[in-house]
């Protein structure tokens, strides 16, 4: 026995070793897959980070604590692979300066960073206008030319933000979207590539109108929909996290800014906060989808004006900028049962494109704000939609997106012209194709009205619209017949258009049934006497039972779908004489099924079944006992 065990161990040992090594390697691969310290996953440049901080603090009456944030940067620098330069414009005149940030191991409140002498881009009076794009491009070109040694390039825009209007407010001037894009384009031309990420340490800069203008010039953006407190981002914890995890791809660096800022708010300040990381390369597609949605919304105003504005009132609002969370707005709009399909399709497309652009979204809502802000309603991007009429001239000049969306806003904020026209539109289901008693066609009728010049009709089966079934008509036709329909329940959408091609009337007819017969042949075994029999047909879903008389072995059956039967229903068919079932079969309703076979019921008596069961049990027991006897005899002969 011991020899057998040794042989077995020698056989199994290499197998167990291979299994163990495989398990260890798989577990290491799994747990390490999310760690940025796997250097083979990154390029050599990912080991270095070059940060430029553009600090606009010269705002009379609303100063920002630039010294505190610079101290945080000094305390957070624990890795020589991170280089930080900061252009600071404090409140006052002639005191703009550039620092090469140095590590402060003492943690003191004194600024120990090196103040660089006579940067050539600063004016002779040392008073930089941070709202001038030339100041930004000059600072970045100077920093890159003199201190950049490779690696990820990040730009922090630090100061007051005003959403779509601009950022880095310096007294009365600020960087508009177009000015920032101009500065970034000059930087792109200088280094022959876009910078990797831009971080907005400024209020309300998660604006789709603002960020969409930076596509192609920056890869990633970190921004907040909400107001950011005066203390700003926690640069000490952000830089420590990055220092301890280099090399890191730009996306992980961006995630560090968003994560640590919201974490600070949740654990320390207990004030509501939100920050997202946006893939700017995805915004051109989102911009196109919003433009398409804007054009469609314009066509449905004033018909759906109340719906548009009511949805805005329910969406997460950023009061300081008159903006709303755009993904939350589109989600709520798509949830309305009475939204026309012609509007629903571009709304869903815009929502999906915007959602794809948000790589990470961090949200914390304090207990005191939970009554007015739902965390899930902050999705990462905003769009302008004020709740009171305002001048839209400046807004519409900021971008092509704002031009189209602004035209929509102009309409929905104007006085409502009144109720939609009365058309007397009706939808009738008719048996016009096969004369079989089933409703297989739709017929529309309406009254003539001067406001409606033409009609459009859509037919939605199983959630999708078949373009081949779309119909149009002039108002003078007074009637449209649609009969090229499959069996099923349809949602039917009717649109009335005026002479300008705008929708002035809309109505939806839900769950309209178009019926068909599914013809089946039930085949009865010829060994059964079918005299005095009938078929009992049971729909196992609805429980409905019907009977069919039997006069031949091939029995034709018809099932109307989608009502009272539905595709996929299980049908039990039984051949009965009185209450005795002679044969049965099961059918699943399907348009491709043309026949079914019934199978005879077993005719063995209960006594015979009992006897057969006892015989089988005896044979099983005998086989087991016989096996045990033979095994014992073999062991006895072997002497073991």
N, C-alpha and C positions, 0 to 999 in steps of 0.2 A: 504493500500500500504506500510505504514511504517512497519507493522508487517511482511509483506512478505520480505521486505528488511532485517530486523533483522534476520529472519530465514535463509535467503540466506547467510548473513555474518557469522552466527554461523556455517553453513555448510562448507563454503569456507575457514574460518580462519585457521583451522588446516592443510588443504591442502596447503595453501599458505606458512605457516611456514615450513612445510616439504620441499617444493620446494626451498624456500630460503636457508635453511640450507644445502640442497644437493648442490645447486649452489656454496655456499661459500666453502664447503669442496672440491668440485671438482676443483675450481679455485685455492685454496691453494695448492692442490696436484700438479696441473699443473705447477704453477710458482716456486714451491720449488723443482721440480724434478731435476733441473740442479744445485742445490746449494750444495756444499760440506759440509755445516754446519749441515746437517741432520745426527746427530751422530748415529742414529740407522742403517744407511747404512754402517757403517764401524766397524772394530774391535777396541778394546781398544788401540791396538798399533798404530792406525792411528792418535792418539792424540800427538804423539812424533815423532820428526825427528832427526836423528843422521847423520851428514855430516862430511866426511873426505875429506880434500882438499890436493891433492898431487901436490905441486907447484914447477915445475922445471923451474927455471929462470936463471940457470947457462949456458948461451949460449953466448959466446964471440962474440961481434959485433952485436948481436941482442937481447939486454936485454928486459925483459918484466917487467911491472910496478906491482910488487907483493905487494908493500906497499899500492898502491892505491886500489887494490882489497881487501886487508885485512881491510883497513879503511871502505870500503863499507860494508863488513860483519859486522863490529862493529856497524855501523850506522843502519843496517837493522834488527838487533836482537832486537825485541820488544816483544818476547814471550819466557818465560822460558822453554817451551817445546821443544825448538830447541837447540841442542848441536853441536858445530862446533869445530873440531880440524884441524889444518893446519900444514903440514910438508913443510917447505920452504927451498929451496936451492938457495940462491942468487948467483949472479956472484961473483966469487972469490974463495978463499981456506979457509977451516976450519970454515965456518960460517953457516952450516946447523942447523936448529932449529925446534922445535915443539911449536906451540902456542895453548892454549885453548882460543878460541875467547871470548872476553867479550863485553858487550854492552857499547857503548859510547854515552851517552845522550847529551854530549856537541857538538858532531859533529866535533871535532878537527881532525887535520891531523896527530896527534901523535898516535903511536901504543900503546894502553893501555891493550891489551890482555896479558894474563899470559904466560910467556915463561917457559916451563916445563924443569926442570933440569934433565940432564943425562938420556934421554930415552935410554933404553938398546939396542935398535936395531941400534942406530947410532954408527959408528966407533969411536975409541978413539980420532982421529984428528977432529971429527965433520964435516967431509966432505963426505956427502952422495952421492953415484952415483945413480941418479934418473933413469938411464937406466938399472939398475939392478933389476930384479924381486924380489930379496930378500929384497931390501929396501922397496918396496911397501908392500909386505906381512908382513914384520916386523912392519911397521907403522900401518897397519890395525889391526893386532893382538893386538898390544900394546893399540891402541885406544879403541878397543872393550872390552878388558879385564879390563881396568881401568875406562872407562867413559861411557860405554853404559848401559842405563837403560831401554831398550826396545824401540820399535817403528820402523819406516821406516829407512832403512840403505841406505845411498847414498854415492857414491864415485865420486869425481870430479878429473879428470885428467887434469891438468892445465899446459900449456906450448906450445911448438911448435909441430905441427903435420905434418906428411908427408903421409897421406892417408894410402894405403895398406902397406907401408914400416914400419911405426911405429909412436910412439908418445912419448911425454915427453923427448925431446932431451936434453941431458946433455953433453955439449962439443961435443964429437964425438959419444957418445953412446945414445941409445934410447931403449924404450920398443917395441919389436916386438910383433906381434899378438900372437905368441906362448909363449913368455915370460909373457905377460899380462895374458894369459889364465892359465899359470902355477901358477902365483901369486893368481889369483882368485880361482883356485882349492884348494890351500892351505887354503884360507880364508873360502871357502865352508866347508872344512873338520873341521875347527875350530869351526864354528858356526852352523854346521849341516844344512845349508840351503843356497841357493844363496842369494847374496845381492840384494836389490830391484831395484836399478837403478845406472847407471854409466853415468856421464855427461862429455863430452869431450869439455872443454874450450880450444880448439886447432883447428888449421886449417885443413880442408879437411878430417875429420874423418868419414864422412858419407859413408864409403867405404864398399861395400857388402863383399869384400874379408876379410877385417879386422873384421867387426862386426859379420860375420857368425861364426867365431871361438870362440865367447863368449857365444853362446847359451848353456843353461843349467847351466851357472855360474852366470849370471845376468838376471834379468827379463826384464828390460827396458833400453834403451840407448837414450841419447840426443846427437845429433851430427849435424854438418853442412857439406854440400858439399863444401862450399866456404871457402875462407880465412876469418879468424876472426881478426878484428883489434887488435892492441896491448892493447887497453883498456879492451878487453875481455867482459865477461858477466857482466851485472849490478847487482851485488850481493845485493846492498841495496834495490832496488825495488823488486827483486826476494824474498828475505827473508821477507820483509814487507808483500808482498802478501800472502806468506805461513803462516806467523805469524797470520795474521788477519783471516785466513780461516781454521786453524786447528780445528778439525781433518780433514785430507785429505787422500785419497788413494794414493799410489805411482804414479799412472798415472797422477793425478791432480798436484802433485808436479813436475813431469817431464814436464807437459804442462806449468807450471809457468816459468820454465827456458827457454823453447823455445819461449813462447809468449813475455816475458819481454825483451829478447835479441833483437828480431826483432822489437818490439815496440820502443825500444831505438833508433835503426838505422833509423826507419821511422820518428820519431818525433824530434830527437836531432841531431844525427850525419849526417843524410841524405846520408849514404853510403849503398850500396846494402848489403843485409844480407839474410841468410836462416838458418833455424834450424828445425829439425824434431825429432819426438819421435818414436822410432822403437821398436816393439814387438819382442824381440830376440827369443822368443819361436817359432815364425813363420818362422824364417830364415832357419832352416834345410830343410823344404819343398821347399822354394825358391831356396836354394842351389842345391837341386836335380833337379829342373826344369831347372836351368841354365846349369847344367852339361849335361842334355839331349839335351838342345838347342845347347850347344857347340859341342857335337858329331854330331848333324845333320848339323850344319854349316860347320864342317870339311868335311862332305861328299859332300857338295855343292860347295866347293872351288876346283878349281878356277872358276867354271862355273858362280858363282854369286859374285865373288870377287869385281867387280866394284860396285855392288849394296850394299854390306856390307860397303865398304869404303865411298861411296857417302852418305849413311845414317849417318855414323859417322860424316862426315863433316857438316851435317845439325843439328846434335844434340847439346844440351847444353854441352859445354866443360869446364873443370876445368884445365886451362893451367898449373897451378903450379905442378899438379901431373900427367898430361897426361891422365886424366880420363874424362869420359862423364857421364851424367845422364842416368842410365841404363833403367829406365822406359820410359824416353823420346825416347831413341834409339829404344826400342822394339815397342813403339807406332808408330813411323815413319816407321819402317820396316813392320809392319802389315798393314799399309795403302797402300803399293804398290800393284797395281792391278796384277802385274806379279810375285808375290811371290808364289812359289810352295806350295801346300797344305801340303806337307810333312815337309816343314819348318814353315809354318804358324801356325800349331797346337802347336808345342813346344814353339814357340815365344809367342803365346797368353797365354799358360799355365804359362810360366815364368813371364810374365807381371802381370798376375792376382795374382800369389803368392807373388810377390814383393810388389804389391799395398796393399795387405792385411796386410803386415807387418808394413806399415807406419800408425801409429795411428794418428799423427798430423803432418802437414807440414806448416810451416810459412815462407812466402817469402815477401821480399820487394826489389824492383829494383828501383834504383834512376833514375831520368830523364836522367842523363848523360850516363847511362848504357843501356837504353831501346833499343838502336840501335843494341846492341850485345847480350843482354840477354832477353828472354821472360819469365815473371814470371811463366807462366804455364808449361814451359819446365824444371823447377826445381822441381823434384818430391820427393826428399828425400834421394836417394841412388845413388852412383856412381859405375862404374866398369872401370877397366883400359883398355884404347884403345888409345894409342898414335897415333899421325898423322904422325910420321916419324919412320923409322925402328930403333929399339933399341935392346940392349941385354935383353933377357927375362929370363936369368938364375936365377937371384935373385928373380924375381917375381914368377916364377913357383915353387919355393921351399917353398913359404909361406903357401900354403894350397892345398888340393886336387882340390878345385874349381879353383884356379889359375893355377894348372897343366893342366887341360883340356882347360880352356879358353886361357891359354898361348899357347897351341898347335894351337888353331884356330888363335890367333894373329900372331904366327910365319908364318903361311901360308899366311894370307892376306897381310902381310907386305913384302913378298918376291916378286921377279920379276914375272910379269904375263906371263904365258906360251903361250898365244895366244888365237885365237878365237875358239869357240866350233866346233866340227866336222860338216860337211855337211851331212845330212842323207836323205834328200828328203822325210821326213815324211809327209804323207797326211792322212786326215780323211774324209771318205765318209759316208753319211747317205743313207741307202738302204731300200727297201721294200723286206725283205727276210723272214719274219715270216708268214704273213697272205695273201700275194698277193692281197692286197686291195687298192694299189695305195698310201699308206701312208708310210713315212720313219719310220721304227720301229727298225732299227739295225744300229750299227756303225761298220765300217770296216777300219782298219789301214793298210797302206802300207808304206814301206820304202826301201831305198837302203842299200845295205850292206856296212859297213864301218869298218875298222880295229879298230877304237877307241871304238866303242860300241859293247859290248859283249852280253848284255841282255837289255830287256825293261820292264818297269812297267807302268801300266795305271790305273788312278783313275777317278771315275765318281761322280760328285757332283751335287745333285738335291736338290733345296731349301736350299742351304747353308751347307748341310751335305753330307758326303761321305758314301756310302753303301759298307762296306768291302766285301760283297758277290759279288760285281761287279768288284772288283779289278782283273786285269789280268796281267800276266807276259808272256814273250816269249823270246826265244833265238834270236839273231840277224839273224841267218840263216833261221828262219821261214818266214821272209819277209812279213807276213800278220797275223792279228789277227781279229777275228770276235766276236762281243759282241752283243747279242740279248735279254738277260734277263732284259729288261728295262721297266720302267713305263713311261707313257706319261708325258712330261714336257720338260723344257729347262735345258740342262746339261752344266756344265763347265767341260771340259775334260782335264786332265793333263797327259802328256806323259813324261817319264823319261828314258834317256839312260844311262846305267852304264858301266864302264870299268871293267877290270879283277880284280881290287881291291875292287869292290863294291862301288866305288865313282861315283857320278853323273857328267857326262861330257856333257850331253845334256838335255835340258828341253824346252818344248813348251806347251802352253795352248790354247785350242780352246773354246772360250766363247759362250754361248747361242746356243748350238746345240739342235735342236728340235727333239724329238721323239714323233710321233703322234699316236693317237688311235681314234677309233670311239666310241661315246656314242650313243647307240641305244635307242630310245624313241618311245612309241606308243601313238599317240594323239587320244583320243576317242571323237567323235562328238555325241551330243544328237540325238537320233533316231527320235525325233519330228521335226527335220529340214530336209527339202528337199535338198539333196546334189547335185542335178543335176546342171550343169553349175557353180560349185563353185571351188574355189582353196584356198589353205592355203598361207597366207602371213606371213613370218617368219622374225622378226626383232631382231637383236642383239642390245640391248639398250646401250651397251658399245661402240661398234664400229660403230653402225648405219647401218651396212650391212643388206640389205633386199634380201631375196630369196623367190621364189614361188614354191609350190608343187601342182601338180594336185590331185584332189580328186575323187576316184572311189569307196570308201567304207567308213564305219563309223569308223573303226579302221585303222588309217593311220600310217605306219612306218616312222620314221624320224631318220636321223643320223647326228651327229655333230662331226666334227673332232676337237680334242684338242691335244696340246695347241695352235695350229694355224689352221684355222683363229679364232677359238673360244678358250676360256680359262675356266678352272674350276672356277665356281663362277659367270660366266656371266649370266645376266638376259635376257631371251629370251621371246619375245611377239609373240604368235601364234594366228592368226586371220583367221576365216573362212569367205571368202568374195564371194559375187556375184556381179560382176561389181565393183562398189565402195562402196557397202553396206556391213557392217560388221554384220554377222548373229550370230557369237559366237566367244568368245575369251578366252584365258587362258595365264597364266604366268608360265614360267619354269625357275628354277635356275639350271644351268648345274652342275651335280654332278654324280660321278661314281656310286652312289647307286640309282639313279632315273631311273625307267623303264617305267613309263607311266604318262600321264597327261590327265586331262579332260577339254574339252572346255565347257563354259557355255553360254547359249543363251543370246543375247542382249535384253533388255526390248523393247516391241513392243507398248507401250502406246504412243498415239499421243501427240504433244505439247499442243493442246487445252485441252485434257483430263488432262494432268499434271497440267495445270494452274488452272482448275476448282478444282482439288483435293487439290491443295495448298491453294486456297481461303477457301475451306470448313474447312480444318485443322486450319487455322488462326482464323476463326469465332468461332470454337469450343473452342479454347484456350482462346479467349477473354471472351466468355460466362462463362467458368469455373471460371475465376478470379473474374468476377463481381458477380457471384452467391456466391462465398466464402465470399466476402466482405459484401454482404447483410445479410448472415446468421450470421456473426460475430457481425454486428451492432445490429441485433435483440436480440442476447444473452446478449449483454452489456446493452441494454435497459431494459430487464427483471430483471437483477441483480441490477439495480440502481447505477451502477458505471460508 
